[in-house]
Amino acid sequence: MGKILNKKFEEIKGIIDKGLNAKSTIEVLNALDAPPYTRELIEELELYSELLPLGREHPFTPEQRYLHFLWDTFDKLPLCLFINFAILFRRLIAEHLFKRCGTGFIADENFRFNFGQNIEVGDFTFFNRNVYIDSKGGVTIGNYVALTEDVRIFTHSHSEASHITREYRPVVIKDYAKVYTGAVILPGVTIGEQAIVASHSMVTADVPPNTVVAGMPAKVIRERRTEGRTGADLDHLWLY
């Protein structure tokens, strides 16, 4: 990263590392070259997720609110297209907001979530564009996992008799798994280590380790063709 972007990143990191309030959030927005906001306006901020039942049951702290706001705001700014800056900025937010964020986490443009504080991400995991995680029930993602474009993960469901009656069930994706474009993962599912979910699959049940699943609903179609490789030898390297 060049001198100008590095200076900008270090300035923002210094602000966020000290903890966010309305004043320091505006300082970050200014450093991102965002449109001007007043402190009074930022103090009135309320997020969509906070209006959900879970948001009322487990209210956001002010800092969580501001971190969510910065995450969503960033993708509406031209600076988000500077990938050498964007990866590090999103990782910085995730390190402060997620329940856990491992080393080398990469999130591309327009990755959305509703409760970042319920997301755990391992080392060197990669989320491509337009991933959506409904993390109300908790999501745990292992090391070297890939979620490619337009993947959707859901952790809650509604009663048919009463829409306000909800059930929350966590989703777990284990190490070296890959979930391909447009796949949907439903509540309570565990995807085993080194498993592959094919594009546009609807995963309604647990996926055994080292298998490939496809279809709606997804079913095992074969074992993963690893050529004897496991773990790091699978070369789960996403970007240079």
C-alpha positions in Angstrom: 0.0 0.0 0.0 1.3 3.5 -0.9 2.3 6.2 1.4 -1.0 8.2 1.1 -3.3 5.2 1.7 -1.0 3.9 4.5 -1.1 7.2 6.3 -4.9 7.3 5.9 -5.3 3.7 7.2 -3.0 4.3 10.2 -5.0 7.5 11.1 -8.3 5.5 11.0 -6.8 2.6 12.9 -5.6 4.9 15.7 -9.1 6.3 16.1 -10.9 3.0 16.0 -8.4 1.3 18.4 -9.2 3.9 21.0 -13.0 3.1 20.8 -15.7 4.8 18.9 -18.1 7.5 20.0 -20.1 10.0 17.9 -17.2 12.4 17.7 -14.6 9.8 16.7 -17.0 8.2 14.2 -17.1 11.6 12.4 -13.3 11.7 12.4 -13.2 8.3 10.6 -15.9 9.5 8.1 -13.8 12.6 7.4 -10.7 10.4 6.8 -12.7 8.3 4.4 -13.7 11.4 2.5 -17.4 10.7 3.3 -20.0 13.5 3.1 -20.1 15.7 6.2 -22.2 14.7 9.2 -22.8 16.6 12.4 -22.3 15.0 15.8 -26.0 15.6 16.6 -27.1 13.7 13.6 -24.7 10.7 14.3 -26.0 10.6 17.9 -29.5 10.0 16.5 -28.4 7.1 14.4 -30.4 3.9 14.6 -29.8 0.8 12.5 -32.3 -1.5 10.9 -31.1 -4.5 12.9 -31.9 -2.6 16.1 -35.6 -2.6 15.2 -35.6 -6.4 14.9 -36.8 -8.4 17.9 -33.3 -9.7 18.6 -32.0 -6.1 18.5 -34.5 -5.2 21.2 -33.6 -8.2 23.3 -29.8 -7.6 22.9 -29.3 -3.9 22.3 -26.3 -2.7 20.4 -23.7 -0.8 22.3 -23.0 2.7 20.9 -19.6 1.4 19.6 -21.2 -1.6 17.9 -23.7 0.7 16.2 -21.0 3.0 14.9 -18.9 0.0 13.6 -21.9 -1.3 11.7 -22.6 2.1 10.3 -19.0 2.5 9.1 -19.0 -0.9 7.5 -22.1 -0.2 5.4 -21.1 3.4 4.7 -17.7 2.4 3.4 -19.2 0.4 0.5 -21.0 3.5 -0.7 -17.8 5.6 -1.0 -15.3 5.7 -3.9 -12.5 4.7 -1.6 -14.0 1.2 -1.3 -12.7 0.5 -4.9 -9.1 0.9 -3.7 -8.8 -2.8 -2.9 -5.4 -2.4 -1.2 -7.1 -0.1 1.3 -10.5 -1.7 1.4 -9.4 -5.2 2.5 -7.5 -3.8 5.5 -10.3 -1.4 6.4 -12.9 -4.1 6.5 -10.6 -6.4 8.4 -10.0 -3.6 11.0 -13.8 -3.1 11.5 -14.3 -6.9 11.8 -11.5 -7.2 14.4 -13.4 -4.8 16.6 -17.0 -5.9 15.8 -17.1 -9.6 15.2 -17.1 -12.1 18.1 -13.8 -13.3 16.6 -11.9 -12.3 13.5 -8.8 -14.4 12.5 -5.6 -13.4 10.8 -5.8 -12.6 7.1 -9.6 -12.3 6.8 -10.7 -10.9 3.4 -14.1 -9.4 2.7 -14.9 -8.1 -0.8 -17.4 -5.4 -1.7 -21.0 -5.5 -0.4 -20.7 -8.2 2.2 -23.7 -7.6 4.5 -24.7 -8.9 7.9 -27.1 -7.9 10.6 -25.4 -8.8 13.9 -21.6 -8.7 13.4 -21.2 -9.4 17.1 -22.5 -12.9 16.5 -20.0 -13.8 13.8 -16.8 -15.9 14.3 -14.3 -16.1 11.5 -11.1 -18.1 11.4 -7.8 -17.4 9.7 -7.4 -16.6 6.0 -11.1 -16.9 5.3 -12.5 -15.2 2.2 -15.9 -13.7 1.4 -16.5 -12.6 -2.2 -18.9 -9.9 -3.4 -22.5 -9.8 -2.2 -22.3 -12.4 0.5 -25.1 -12.1 3.1 -25.0 -13.5 6.6 -28.1 -13.5 8.8 -26.2 -13.9 12.0 -29.0 -13.7 14.5 -28.5 -17.3 15.7 -24.7 -17.2 15.5 -22.3 -18.2 12.6 -19.0 -19.8 13.1 -16.7 -20.1 10.1 -13.3 -21.9 10.3 -9.9 -21.4 8.7 -9.3 -21.0 4.9 -13.0 -21.1 4.1 -14.4 -19.4 1.0 -17.9 -18.0 0.5 -18.1 -16.9 -3.1 -20.4 -14.4 -4.8 -24.0 -14.1 -3.6 -23.9 -16.8 -1.0 -26.7 -16.5 1.7 -26.6 -17.9 5.2 -29.6 -17.9 7.5 -29.8 -18.7 11.2 -33.4 -18.0 12.1 -36.9 -19.1 11.0 -40.5 -17.9 11.7 -43.5 -19.8 12.9 -46.3 -20.1 10.3 -48.9 -19.5 13.0 -47.3 -16.3 14.3 -44.6 -14.4 12.4 -43.2 -12.9 15.6 -42.4 -16.4 16.9 -38.8 -17.1 15.9 -36.4 -19.9 16.2 -32.6 -19.3 16.2 -30.2 -22.0 15.2 -26.4 -21.5 14.5 -24.6 -22.3 11.3 -21.1 -23.8 11.4 -18.7 -24.0 8.4 -15.5 -25.9 9.1 -12.0 -25.5 7.9 -11.1 -25.6 4.1 -14.8 -25.7 3.0 -15.9 -23.9 -0.1 -19.4 -22.6 -0.7 -20.0 -21.5 -4.4 -22.0 -18.8 -6.1 -25.6 -18.3 -5.1 -25.8 -21.2 -2.6 -28.2 -20.8 0.4 -27.4 -22.3 3.8 -30.4 -22.7 6.1 -30.5 -22.6 9.9 -28.8 -25.2 12.0 -26.6 -26.6 9.3 -23.0 -27.7 9.8 -20.7 -27.9 6.7 -17.9 -30.4 7.3 -14.2 -29.8 6.9 -13.0 -29.6 3.2 -16.6 -30.0 1.9 -17.8 -28.2 -1.2 -21.2 -26.8 -1.8 -22.0 -26.4 -5.5 -23.4 -23.2 -7.0 -27.1 -22.4 -6.4 -27.5 -25.3 -3.9 -30.1 -25.1 -1.1 -28.4 -26.7 2.0 -31.0 -27.9 4.5 -29.0 -30.6 6.3 -25.5 -31.2 7.6 -22.8 -31.7 4.9 -20.3 -34.5 5.6 -16.6 -33.7 5.5 -14.7 -33.9 2.2 -17.9 -34.3 0.1 -19.4 -32.3 -2.7 -23.1 -31.5 -2.4 -25.5 -30.0 -5.0 -29.1 -29.5 -5.7 -32.3 -28.1 -4.1 -32.3 -29.6 -1.5 -28.5 -30.3 -1.6 -27.5 -33.9 -1.6 -24.1 -35.6 -1.6 -23.0 -36.3 -5.2 -19.5 -37.5 -4.6 -16.3 -37.1 -2.5 -14.1 -34.1 -3.0 -11.3 -34.8 -5.6 -8.4 -33.9 -3.4 -5.7 -36.0 -5.2 -4.5 -37.0 -1.7 -4.1 -33.4 -0.5 -5.5 -32.1 2.8 -5.4 -28.9 4.8 -2.8 -26.4 3.6 -1.9 -28.5 0.6 -5.3 -27.7 -0.9 -3.9 -24.2 -1.7 -6.9 -22.2 -0.5 -5.2 -18.9 -1.5 -7.7 -16.3 -2.7 -5.8 -13.2 -3.5 -2.2 -12.3 -3.9 
